[in-house]
Structures are given as C-alpha cells and as structure tokens.
Amino acid sequence: MNLTHTDAGTPVLDLTEAEYRDFLDAQARERVGVSLEEFVRQVNAGEVDWDDPEVFSLVGLIGVGDGFLIRSASANGHRQPA
C-alpha cells in the first residue's frame, strides 16, 4: 500500500490487486456476512435483495476498478445470465 496526497492534501491510497481484493472481502464479510466470492456468486445468480442498502453500496464498491467481478447489467438495470 502506498499513501500519497493530492495538491489539496487529500490522502490517496494506492493498493495492490491483492490488497484491494482483501479489502473488498473484508467489506463483504462486514456488510453482508459472506465472503467476496460468495457475494459475487449471489449477485450473479440474482439472489440478493437490491433494496438492502448494504448490498447496493457493496456492488458499487466492487465495481470501482474491478469490473471483472460482477456481470454487467442490461439497459433496464437487471443482471443478465452469463
């Protein structure tokens, strides 16, 4: 992990891929009680409650920088089968 700052003084953390995956796994366990791998499986299988704000925000967090984890949505916002 590398800590830098913007010109305005905002801290910026640069994580390795492994560190980012560990961070996401910890967030999934804390927010919804399952591993990152299981959460992604549940999302892709359509087994999550989209009205749960933790689910919604975790999906957004996972999508930042790592589009490979969750299948993209259709134009109407519904997850599509692989």
Buried (B, 14 or more C-beta within 10 A) or exposed (E): EEEEEEEEEEEEEEBEEEEBBEBBBEBBBEBBEBBBEBBBEBBBEEEBEEEEEBBEEBBEBBEEEBEEBBBEEEEEEEBEEE
